[in-house]
């Protein structure tokens, strides 16, 4: 934290992605070498996406 406060937790939930979280957000001294970073780097970057399947029960006339 900006004020020097340190927050510790047994687990981290991050929406930044595994590679970004482990290489840029977790302090180096707190990182655990699980091989995940090396494996992720070998795969390369990927795009984030979301799919939504939506079903509507209506006729053309009802939905107009």
N, C-alpha and C positions, 0 to 999 in steps of 0.2 A: 504494500500500500504506500501511497505517497508520504504518509506520516511515519513510516517505518514499522507499522503494525504487521505482524505475520499471522496469517490464518492457516491452520492446518486441518486436513480432513483425510479420512481413510480412503476416500474415493473422490474422483473429479468427474463431473458431468459438464461437457462442453459442447457447444454448438459450432465451434470453430473448425472442427474436423480433427481427426486423430493426429495427423502429422503436424499441423500448426500448433495444436495444444501441447504436444510432447516436445517440439523443438523450439517453440517461441514463447510459450506461456508458462511452462513448468520450469522453475529454476534448475540449472544444470546439476546442482548438488542433490536435488530431490528426484531426479530421473532414475527410473529403474530400467536396466537393459534387458528388455524382453525379446529383442530382435524385431519388434514390430516396426520401428523406424526404418531399419535397413530393408525389411520386406516391403514396406510401403514405398520407399524411394525406388526400389527395383521395378515396381509396377508403373510408376509415373502418375501424373496428375489426372484427375477425372472431373467431370462436370457434376454439379449437384442438380437434381431434378425431383419433381413431385408429380405424380399422376393422380387424377381424380376421375373416378367413374361415377357418373350421376345418372340416375334413372328417374324419369318423370312419367307419371301415369295420367295422361291427358290426351285428348284427341287434338288434331290441328286446330279445330274451332275453339276448344276450351282454352288452349294456350295462347290464342291470338289476342 
